[in-house]
Amino acid sequence: MAGIVTVLYPKGVTFNMDYYLSTHMPLVQSKWGQYGLVHWKVLQFREEDPYLVQATLEFESTDAFGKAAAGPEVADIMADIKNFSDKEPVIMPGTVLKTS
């Protein structure tokens, strides 16, 4: 089954959405596509919610994400965070059990 990675940025961070969408997420795709990143989505939450932004990354499997996270490319992805956010995200990988 697919592996889903949820990346959450909490409310109150300094966040450059334009950079995130135009530079960071294409960087993620270019670095992790070789590991089985199928697609991604970015959500912006309401002001009253505890999180500001969520990225949902879908990999071919949870193992595929494990390989991506262990690969040398992760350093470039993590180093880029300072260009759009002043805080590190919460990263939660999971496995799809069932879908409709």
N, C-alpha and C positions, 0 to 999 in steps of 0.2 A: 504494500500500500504506500501511498504518497507520504512524504515527510513534510510537515508544515512547520515553519519557523515564524514565530510572532516576535516582532521587534517593537517595543513600546518606548516612547519618549514621554516622560511625565510632564504634567502641566507645570508651568513656571520656568521651563528652560528657555534659553535664548535659542531660536531655531530659524534658520534660513530655508524656507520651503522651496524657493526657486532653485537654490543650489542643490538641495536634496533631490528634487525631481529631475533636474537637467544634467547633473554631474554625478552625484553619489550613486543613485540607483542604477544608471547605466554602467558605472564602474563595477557595482556588485554583479550585474548581469555578465559583464565581460570577463570578470575574474572567476565567477562560479558557474557559468554556463557549462564549462567543460566537466564539472562535477555532477551535472544533472539538475541544475536549477531550471525548472520548466517555465515558470512565470512568477510575477510578483504584482502586488497591489499596494497602494498607499491610501490610507484613510486619515481624514482629519476629523477630530471629535469636536463636540460642542464645548463651549466655554466652561460649563458647569461639570464636565466630566473630569476624572482624575488624571487622564492622559491627554496629551495634545495630538500626537501622531502615532499611527501604527503602520508598520510595513508587514505584509504577509508574504512570505516567500514559500513557493511550493517546489519541492525537490522530488525527483523520481522515487526516493525512499528516504527513510531516516538515516540509513547507512550512507547515502549519497551526501547528506548534509554533514555527517560526521567526517567524511573525507574532505569536504570543502573547508570545514572549520579547522582541520588539522593541516591543511595545505599552506604553503608559503604565502599565498595570495591574501590570506586573512590579515596579514600585517598591513598591507596597503589599504584594505577596506577599513580597518579599525583606525589607522592613522588619519584617514580622511574625515572622521567624525568631527574633529576640532574645526573643520572648515564650515560647518553648518549648525553645530550644537555645542553648548558649554557643559553638557553632562553626557555621561555614557548611557546607553539605552538598557532596558531590561530585555533580555533575549531568552525566549522560551521555545525550545524545539518540542515537537510532538508528532505522533503517528496518527494518521487518519484511520479510524476503526471501521467507519461505515459512512456512506454518503448517499444522497438520493439523486 
